[in-house]
Amino acid sequence: MKTVGAFEAKTHLAELLQQASEGETILITRRGVPVAKLVTVGHPERHDLKEVVRSLREIRKGARLKGTTLRELINEGRRY
């Protein structure tokens, strides 16, 4: 993935659009902070399934009900 600053992206937009249409992904930053990603339309990012599952398991590690029962959660969802 190519990374460019916002000013460079503005001044070389036509060139970056051509590169994106050829399949390259371009990350645009402002003062080093990522703010946008330029990709081809209809070209979704492919994620490694094992990596996604690992990330979900990592997120779930800290999730605890802290004394709340499943029935209480179900009833809370039915309030409205």
C-alpha positions in Angstrom: 0.0 0.0 0.0 1.4 3.4 -1.0 1.2 6.2 1.5 1.0 9.9 0.5 0.4 13.2 2.3 -2.7 15.2 1.7 -0.9 18.0 -0.1 0.8 15.5 -2.4 -2.6 13.8 -3.0 -4.1 17.1 -4.0 -1.4 18.0 -6.4 -1.1 14.6 -8.0 -4.7 13.4 -7.9 -4.9 12.4 -11.5 -1.8 10.2 -11.2 -3.1 8.6 -7.9 -6.5 7.9 -9.5 -4.7 6.1 -12.4 -2.7 4.0 -9.9 -5.9 3.2 -8.0 -7.7 2.2 -11.1 -4.9 -0.3 -11.8 -5.5 -1.9 -8.4 -3.1 -0.2 -6.1 -4.4 1.0 -2.7 -3.3 4.5 -1.6 -3.4 5.7 2.0 -3.7 9.4 2.4 -2.4 11.0 5.5 -2.6 14.4 7.1 0.5 15.2 9.2 1.2 11.5 9.4 -2.3 10.5 10.6 -4.2 8.3 8.1 -7.4 10.0 7.0 -8.5 8.3 3.8 -7.9 5.3 1.6 -8.1 5.5 -2.2 -9.2 2.1 -3.8 -10.8 0.9 -7.0 -14.6 0.8 -6.9 -15.9 -2.7 -6.6 -12.6 -3.9 -5.3 -13.3 -4.8 -1.7 -10.4 -5.5 0.6 -9.8 -9.1 1.3 -9.3 -10.1 4.9 -7.6 -13.2 6.1 -10.4 -15.2 7.8 -8.1 -16.6 10.5 -6.9 -13.1 11.3 -10.5 -11.9 11.6 -11.5 -14.8 14.0 -8.3 -14.1 16.1 -9.3 -10.4 16.4 -12.8 -11.3 17.4 -11.6 -13.7 20.1 -9.2 -11.0 21.4 -12.0 -8.5 21.7 -14.2 -11.0 23.5 -11.5 -11.8 26.2 -12.5 -8.8 28.3 -16.3 -9.1 27.9 -17.9 -10.2 31.1 -21.6 -10.0 32.3 -20.6 -9.1 35.9 -23.5 -10.8 37.6 -26.1 -10.0 34.9 -28.0 -13.0 33.7 -28.9 -13.9 30.2 -32.6 -13.6 31.0 -32.0 -10.0 32.2 -30.3 -9.1 28.9 -33.1 -10.6 26.9 -35.7 -8.7 28.9 -33.7 -5.5 28.5 -33.8 -5.9 24.8 -37.6 -6.3 24.9 -38.2 -3.1 26.7 -39.0 -1.1 23.6 
